[in-house]
Amino acid sequence: MIELELALDMRMTAAQVIEAVAREHPGLRDRVLDEQGELRRHVNIFIDGENARFLGGLSAQVSPDSEMWIHPSLSGGTHR
């Protein structure tokens, strides 16, 4: 888990959070965003438990007390 400290009155977009975290963890951006700067289709972002795709995507607002989770989609396995 990575914690990002924000000013109490500061709001950021999901894209700004990704960029802020990527400054400390350089490989993150390329794994989450495609060449056009859009969310990769196999990656899901959740803000306070809600899928960011339904909150405005990378423009979704993240408040200082929010939790934002980045999850790769999982697939595969075997069927019996």
C-alpha positions in Angstrom: 0.0 0.0 0.0 1.2 3.5 -0.8 -0.1 6.5 1.1 -0.1 9.9 -0.6 -0.3 12.9 1.8 -2.5 15.7 0.5 -3.5 19.0 2.0 -6.8 18.8 3.9 -8.6 21.0 1.3 -6.9 19.6 -1.8 -8.8 17.5 -4.3 -7.1 15.7 -7.2 -8.3 13.7 -10.1 -7.5 10.0 -10.4 -5.0 10.9 -13.2 -3.2 13.4 -10.9 -3.0 10.8 -8.2 -1.4 8.3 -10.7 1.1 10.9 -11.8 2.0 11.8 -8.2 2.6 8.2 -7.3 4.5 7.6 -10.5 7.0 10.2 -9.5 8.0 7.9 -6.6 7.4 4.6 -8.5 8.4 5.3 -12.1 7.1 2.0 -13.6 3.5 2.5 -12.4 2.3 4.9 -15.1 3.2 2.6 -18.0 1.4 -0.3 -16.4 -1.8 1.7 -15.6 -2.0 4.0 -18.6 -1.7 3.3 -22.3 0.3 5.3 -24.9 -2.5 7.9 -25.2 -2.7 8.4 -21.4 -5.9 6.5 -21.1 -6.6 3.8 -18.5 -5.6 0.4 -19.8 -8.6 -1.8 -20.4 -7.2 -4.5 -18.1 -6.8 -2.1 -15.2 -9.6 -1.1 -12.8 -9.4 1.9 -10.4 -11.7 2.1 -7.4 -12.3 5.3 -5.4 -13.9 4.7 -2.0 -15.2 1.3 -3.3 -16.7 2.7 -6.5 -15.3 1.8 -10.0 -13.8 5.0 -11.3 -15.1 4.2 -14.8 -18.5 5.1 -13.5 -17.2 8.2 -11.6 -15.7 10.0 -14.6 -12.7 7.7 -15.3 -9.3 9.4 -14.9 -11.2 12.7 -14.2 -12.9 11.2 -11.1 -12.3 13.3 -8.0 -10.2 12.0 -5.2 -10.5 13.8 -1.9 -7.8 13.8 0.8 -9.7 11.2 2.9 -10.5 8.9 -0.1 -9.0 5.5 -0.7 -8.0 4.8 -4.3 -7.2 1.2 -5.3 -5.6 0.2 -8.6 -6.3 -3.4 -9.6 -5.3 -5.4 -12.7 -8.2 -7.4 -14.1 -7.8 -11.1 -13.4 -8.8 -13.8 -15.9 -7.9 -17.3 -16.8 -8.0 -20.4 -14.7 -9.5 -23.8 -15.5 -13.1 -24.9 -15.9 -14.1 -28.3 -14.7 
